[in-house]
C-alpha cells in the first residue's frame, strides 16, 4: 500500500483559508440576498423562498455519503468515484420525486409550475456539490472554503445578471 491520501494535509493553512473564504462567502451571500430582496416582487420573492424550502426537503439523503466519504478517503481508500456515482444516482431519484411533488404543489397551491420544475435542476446540483465537498475535505480541506466562496460569488453574479439586468 502506498501513501495515505490525506497524509500531507496542512491543517493550520486549511483552517486559515477556510476562515477567510467563509467571511468572503458571507459578504457574497449578503450581496446576493440584497439583489434578490430588492428587485423581486413579493410574489416572486415568496416563490424563490419556497423553492429553496422545497429543495431542502430532498437533501436529508445526502447524509448517506457525506458521512462516510471523508472517513474512507482519509483512511486511504479511494471511494471518490463511488461517492460521485451514488450522489448522481440518489440525486436523480430525488430530482424525479421533486419534479412529481412540484407538479402536485403547483396544482394544490396555485404556484407557477414552470418555475418549480425548472428548479429541479438545483436538486441534482446540490447532491453533486455535497458529494464533491465531502471528497475534497479529505484530500485538501482548504478547497472546501474556496468552493463555498465560488458558489456564493457565482450566485451573486447570476442574481445580478438575471434579476437586475434581464428583469
Backbone bond lengths (Angstrom), bond angles and torsions (degrees), N, CA, C in turn:
res aa  C-N    CA-C-N  psi(-1)  N-CA   C-N-CA  omega(-1)  CA-C   N-CA-C  phi
1 X - - - 1.457 - - 1.525 108.31 -
2 X 1.323 116.93 139.41 1.458 122.57 -177.91 1.512 112.09 -85.60
3 X 1.297 114.00 -150.13 1.469 119.84 179.50 1.523 111.07 -72.86
4 X 1.301 116.07 149.11 1.456 122.04 174.29 1.522 107.92 -74.50
5 X 1.329 117.30 142.99 1.456 121.81 -173.79 1.525 113.32 -59.10
6 X 1.302 118.36 -43.68 1.454 121.31 -176.65 1.515 113.84 -91.49
7 X 1.317 117.12 23.76 1.459 121.57 -172.69 1.530 112.89 -66.29
8 X 1.311 118.14 -36.02 1.465 121.02 -173.98 1.530 112.96 -106.40
9 X 1.301 117.60 30.38 1.461 120.65 179.09 1.518 109.44 -76.34
10 X 1.336 114.93 130.81 1.465 120.81 176.50 1.526 107.56 -101.04
11 X 1.323 116.50 104.60 1.448 121.05 -171.93 1.526 113.41 -70.38
12 X 1.335 117.96 -38.06 1.463 119.40 179.50 1.520 110.96 -64.32
13 X 1.317 115.59 -43.07 1.460 120.55 178.03 1.531 110.65 -63.42
14 X 1.314 116.59 -44.81 1.461 120.60 179.85 1.520 110.80 -62.97
15 X 1.325 116.88 -40.43 1.452 120.77 179.50 1.530 111.18 -64.56
16 X 1.316 117.59 -43.08 1.465 120.73 178.16 1.526 111.86 -63.82
17 X 1.312 116.73 -45.23 1.471 120.47 179.43 1.521 110.48 -63.13
18 X 1.328 117.52 -44.94 1.462 120.73 -179.94 1.525 111.95 -64.51
19 X 1.318 117.06 -39.31 1.461 120.20 178.78 1.533 110.55 -64.49
20 X 1.320 116.45 -46.42 1.462 120.12 179.99 1.515 112.88 -64.96
21 X 1.312 116.74 -42.61 1.462 118.62 -178.65 1.531 111.99 -73.59
22 X 1.313 117.73 -25.99 1.474 118.71 174.56 1.523 110.97 -68.84
23 X 1.321 117.16 -37.22 1.464 119.62 175.67 1.520 110.37 -64.25
24 X 1.332 116.72 -44.71 1.468 120.06 176.65 1.524 111.06 -63.34
25 X 1.322 117.12 -35.46 1.464 120.90 178.26 1.521 111.45 -64.98
26 X 1.322 116.44 -36.96 1.469 119.90 177.00 1.515 111.35 -61.97
27 X 1.340 116.72 -42.27 1.461 120.03 177.87 1.524 111.65 -66.38
28 X 1.325 117.58 -40.76 1.463 120.99 177.30 1.529 110.33 -64.16
29 X 1.334 117.45 -39.83 1.465 121.08 177.27 1.518 111.26 -65.52
30 X 1.316 116.54 -37.04 1.462 120.37 177.21 1.520 110.76 -63.95
31 X 1.319 116.87 -44.55 1.463 120.92 177.75 1.529 109.86 -60.84
32 X 1.323 116.85 -45.05 1.461 122.07 178.55 1.524 110.82 -58.09
33 X 1.320 116.89 -48.65 1.458 121.10 -177.93 1.521 111.70 -64.83
34 X 1.325 117.03 -39.00 1.466 120.47 178.25 1.523 110.51 -64.33
35 X 1.345 117.40 -43.91 1.467 120.22 177.21 1.519 110.76 -57.80
36 X 1.306 115.65 -47.99 1.462 120.83 -176.50 1.530 111.06 -66.25
37 X 1.316 116.74 -48.49 1.464 120.67 -174.73 1.518 112.50 -67.41
38 X 1.313 117.98 -32.89 1.457 120.43 -176.56 1.519 113.54 -85.45
39 X 1.315 117.59 -27.38 1.461 120.37 -172.66 1.520 115.17 -100.49
40 X 1.314 118.03 -21.55 1.459 120.15 -178.02 1.519 110.60 -89.82
41 X 1.318 115.20 149.30 1.461 119.40 174.13 1.532 108.36 -71.64
42 X 1.305 116.06 171.76 1.462 120.51 -179.45 1.530 109.92 -61.93
43 X 1.326 117.33 -41.75 1.468 120.86 179.68 1.530 111.15 -66.27
44 X 1.317 116.85 -43.53 1.465 120.71 179.55 1.529 111.02 -65.45
45 X 1.330 116.49 -41.38 1.457 120.38 178.57 1.528 110.92 -64.28
46 X 1.322 117.08 -40.28 1.457 120.97 177.01 1.522 111.67 -63.48
47 X 1.334 117.01 -40.85 1.470 120.61 177.34 1.512 110.29 -64.72
48 X 1.318 117.15 -42.92 1.467 121.56 178.75 1.533 110.54 -59.91
49 X 1.321 116.32 -44.02 1.464 120.90 179.65 1.531 110.78 -65.08
50 X 1.316 116.76 -42.95 1.463 120.21 -179.96 1.525 112.03 -65.68
51 X 1.322 117.71 -36.52 1.465 120.62 178.88 1.523 109.74 -58.18
52 X 1.314 117.29 -47.93 1.461 119.74 -179.03 1.524 112.09 -70.17
53 X 1.315 116.89 -27.75 1.465 119.88 174.70 1.534 109.46 -70.35
54 X 1.322 116.99 -43.43 1.462 120.61 178.75 1.524 111.14 -63.66
55 X 1.310 117.13 -41.49 1.465 120.92 179.87 1.527 110.30 -63.28
56 X 1.316 116.77 -38.50 1.470 119.40 -178.97 1.527 111.80 -63.09
57 X 1.321 117.89 -23.85 1.462 120.30 177.91 1.524 112.22 -70.85
58 X 1.321 118.58 -20.23 1.464 121.31 -179.74 1.524 112.62 -92.01
59 X 1.320 118.33 -8.66 1.457 121.59 -170.98 1.528 117.60 -87.82
60 X 1.307 121.64 -12.29 1.472 118.30 -179.94 1.523 114.20 -59.77
61 X 1.312 118.04 -22.57 1.465 120.60 -178.90 1.527 112.36 -73.04
62 X 1.323 118.00 -12.63 1.465 119.95 178.32 1.519 111.89 -67.99
63 X 1.321 117.22 -18.01 1.459 120.20 -179.55 1.524 111.20 -63.69
64 X 1.315 117.62 -20.21 1.463 121.32 179.24 1.527 110.36 -58.54
65 X 1.327 117.21 -45.77 1.461 118.66 -176.92 1.529 113.50 -104.28
66 X 1.310 119.01 -20.65 1.470 118.45 178.05 1.521 111.62 -70.66
67 X 1.312 116.93 -19.41 1.458 120.21 177.80 1.528 111.24 -82.12
68 X 1.333 117.65 -49.86 1.461 119.32 -171.80 1.518 113.90 -87.53
69 X 1.314 119.76 -22.22 1.466 120.19 -179.21 1.532 112.91 -60.29
70 X 1.333 120.10 -53.49 1.468 118.42 179.57 1.525 113.02 -62.76
71 X 1.322 116.58 -34.76 1.469 119.75 -178.77 1.524 111.42 -66.67
72 X 1.326 116.86 -46.64 1.459 118.55 -177.08 1.522 111.92 -72.33
73 X 1.312 117.50 -39.10 1.466 120.17 -179.33 1.523 110.62 -66.92
74 X 1.326 117.33 -42.22 1.465 119.18 -179.83 1.526 112.27 -69.38
75 X 1.309 116.99 -17.94 1.470 120.69 176.06 1.522 112.80 -89.58
76 X 1.339 116.23 0.58 1.455 119.34 174.48 1.507 115.66 103.00
77 X 1.314 118.33 2.19 1.462 121.10 178.21 1.526 107.56 -99.93
78 X 1.308 116.94 118.73 1.460 120.20 -177.86 1.527 109.81 -81.23
79 X 1.315 115.85 96.16 1.460 122.33 -179.49 1.520 111.64 -109.16
80 X 1.322 117.64 20.59 1.459 121.27 -176.86 1.530 111.88 -62.93
81 X 1.315 117.01 -45.79 1.470 119.61 -179.80 1.521 111.16 -64.11
82 X 1.315 116.42 -41.11 1.455 120.52 178.57 1.528 110.06 -62.08
83 X 1.322 116.54 -41.79 1.460 120.59 178.58 1.513 112.44 -63.83
84 X 1.331 117.12 -41.13 1.464 120.14 178.60 1.525 111.70 -67.67
85 X 1.333 116.48 -39.68 1.470 119.57 178.10 1.532 110.04 -65.31
86 X 1.326 116.18 -43.66 1.458 119.89 178.89 1.532 110.85 -63.87
87 X 1.325 117.11 -42.47 1.466 120.57 178.33 1.524 110.96 -63.40
88 X 1.320 117.29 -40.66 1.466 120.74 178.35 1.527 110.80 -64.41
89 X 1.317 116.20 -43.82 1.463 120.61 -179.71 1.529 111.00 -65.10
90 X 1.327 116.18 -51.05 1.463 119.83 -179.22 1.522 111.20 -65.57
91 X 1.344 117.05 -37.88 1.455 120.74 177.84 1.516 112.09 -64.90
92 X 1.323 117.14 -37.44 1.472 120.57 177.97 1.528 110.97 -66.07
93 X 1.316 115.86 -42.20 1.472 119.14 177.46 1.529 110.09 -65.00
94 X 1.332 116.72 -43.84 1.469 120.46 178.58 1.525 110.77 -63.39
95 X 1.328 117.56 -36.00 1.465 121.74 178.19 1.527 110.37 -63.85
96 X 1.323 117.52 -44.06 1.461 120.40 179.03 1.532 111.45 -64.85
97 X 1.325 116.05 -43.47 1.471 119.81 177.85 1.525 110.07 -63.11
98 X 1.328 116.19 -43.47 1.465 121.12 179.40 1.530 110.67 -60.93
99 X 1.337 117.20 -45.36 1.467 120.61 -179.34 1.530 110.69 -61.76
100 X 1.335 116.78 -42.95 1.462 119.87 177.56 1.523 111.20 -62.57
101 X 1.329 116.80 -45.82 1.466 120.26 -179.82 1.524 112.05 -65.67
102 X 1.339 117.50 -35.02 1.466 119.70 179.29 1.521 110.90 -68.18
103 X 1.323 117.02 -32.60 1.464 120.13 174.68 1.530 109.72 -62.14
104 X 1.330 115.80 -45.08 1.470 120.57 178.92 1.533 111.27 -66.51
105 X 1.333 116.52 -40.77 1.472 120.99 179.80 1.524 110.50 -63.98
106 X 1.335 116.16 -42.83 1.469 120.18 -179.48 1.529 110.95 -61.14
107 X 1.322 116.07 -38.63 1.471 119.44 178.82 1.530 110.48 -72.38
108 X 1.318 116.84 -45.83 1.468 120.60 -174.55 1.525 112.88 -69.34
109 X 1.341 117.22 -39.62 1.464 120.24 -173.97 1.523 113.63 -110.88
110 X 1.326 116.70 8.91 1.466 122.71 178.51 1.526 112.11 53.82
111 X 1.327 115.35 51.41 1.457 121.50 176.90 1.525 108.76 -104.61
112 X 1.343 117.93 158.54 1.469 120.64 -176.08 1.532 112.01 -67.43
113 X 1.339 116.26 114.66 1.457 121.86 -175.88 1.519 112.34 -65.02
114 X 1.326 118.22 -41.57 1.470 120.43 -176.84 1.523 112.13 -62.32
115 X 1.306 117.20 -39.97 1.465 120.94 179.62 1.526 110.84 -69.94
116 X 1.319 116.07 -41.68 1.466 119.58 179.68 1.525 111.47 -65.85
117 X 1.325 118.13 -38.90 1.460 120.42 178.15 1.525 111.36 -71.64
118 X 1.313 117.74 -35.65 1.463 121.23 177.34 1.528 110.79 -64.52
119 X 1.315 116.43 -31.97 1.466 119.95 179.90 1.525 112.84 -71.93
120 X 1.319 117.91 -10.35 1.468 119.89 -179.93 1.527 111.70 -64.54
121 X 1.313 117.45 -22.43 1.465 121.25 176.05 1.527 110.04 -60.72
122 X 1.317 116.49 -33.29 1.464 120.78 -179.21 1.521 112.24 -65.16
123 X 1.323 117.68 -26.98 1.465 120.67 179.21 1.521 109.58 -64.10
124 X 1.325 116.94 -51.79 1.466 121.01 179.68 1.529 110.54 -63.52
125 X 1.321 116.64 -39.82 1.466 120.23 178.61 1.530 111.01 -60.44
126 X 1.305 116.92 -41.84 1.470 120.39 -178.79 1.524 111.44 -68.56
127 X 1.324 117.65 -38.09 1.464 120.49 176.63 1.530 110.47 -61.74
128 X 1.321 116.52 -46.49 1.469 120.00 -179.99 1.524 111.38 -67.83
129 X 1.323 117.72 -39.93 1.464 120.87 179.62 1.527 110.92 -61.96
130 X 1.319 117.10 -43.41 1.467 119.43 -179.82 1.527 111.45 -67.46
131 X 1.321 116.68 -34.45 1.462 119.87 176.32 1.523 110.51 -65.81
132 X 1.315 117.02 -46.79 1.467 120.71 179.99 1.525 111.32 -64.31
133 X 1.318 117.17 -37.23 1.463 120.66 177.82 1.531 110.38 -65.07
134 X 1.319 117.25 -39.88 1.460 120.30 178.17 1.526 111.58 -66.19
135 X 1.315 116.25 -36.67 1.465 120.53 179.09 1.523 110.38 -67.90
136 X 1.311 116.76 -46.46 1.463 119.92 -175.50 1.524 111.72 -71.23
137 X 1.324 117.92 -22.98 1.460 120.97 177.61 1.522 111.25 -59.73
138 X 1.319 117.33 -33.24 1.461 121.10 -178.57 1.515 113.30 -84.33
139 X 1.320 117.02 -33.69 1.461 120.52 -177.66 1.527 112.07 -81.71
140 X 1.324 115.60 -52.11 1.464 121.30 -177.80 1.529 107.93 -149.12
141 X 1.317 118.38 91.98 1.464 121.40 -173.20 1.521 114.68 -61.07
142 X 1.336 118.21 -22.19 1.455 119.50 -179.28 1.528 111.79 -67.09
143 X 1.321 117.24 -23.53 1.463 120.01 -179.35 1.519 112.56 -74.69
144 X 1.303 117.02 -15.46 1.463 119.83 175.97 1.528 109.76 -63.71
145 X 1.318 116.40 -46.04 1.458 120.40 177.96 1.518 112.36 -66.26
146 X 1.322 116.00 -39.11 1.461 119.93 178.65 1.524 110.20 -64.06
147 X 1.318 117.19 -41.30 1.466 119.71 179.40 1.521 111.25 -67.29
148 X 1.314 116.97 -37.74 1.464 120.44 178.07 1.529 110.37 -62.59
149 X 1.323 116.40 -43.41 1.461 119.70 178.30 1.524 110.71 -66.02
150 X 1.317 117.54 -39.91 1.461 120.85 179.51 1.521 111.02 -61.59
151 X 1.321 116.83 -43.02 1.466 120.57 178.67 1.522 110.52 -64.29
152 X 1.308 117.62 -45.89 1.469 120.46 -178.12 1.537 111.38 -66.56
153 X 1.320 117.46 -41.54 1.463 120.24 178.86 1.526 110.78 -66.57
154 X 1.325 117.17 -39.81 1.467 119.36 178.56 1.531 110.68 -68.36
155 X 1.327 118.35 -33.19 1.456 120.73 174.82 1.525 110.59 -63.48
156 X 1.325 116.45 -43.46 1.461 119.90 -179.99 1.527 110.90 -64.31
157 X 1.312 117.66 -42.87 1.466 120.74 179.10 1.523 111.47 -67.32
158 X 1.316 116.89 -39.00 1.459 120.43 177.81 1.522 110.56 -66.26
159 X 1.336 116.89 -40.79 1.467 120.28 177.46 1.523 109.87 -63.39
160 X 1.308 117.07 -41.70 1.464 120.34 177.85 1.521 109.93 -59.84
161 X 1.305 117.21 -47.10 1.453 121.52 -177.13 1.529 111.79 -68.37
162 X 1.332 117.48 -51.10 1.464 120.72 -174.50 1.518 113.44 -75.08
163 X 1.301 117.66 -41.98 1.464 120.20 -173.65 1.518 111.84 -87.61
164 X 1.317 117.55 -42.79 1.457 119.69 -174.23 1.525 111.16 -83.39
165 X 1.339 117.62 -49.91 1.453 120.20 -173.66 1.528 114.21 -84.14
166 X 1.333 117.68 -38.19 1.460 120.64 -176.46 1.529 113.80 -94.14
167 X 1.272 117.47 -5.24 1.452 124.97 -178.67 1.506 109.98 -2.26
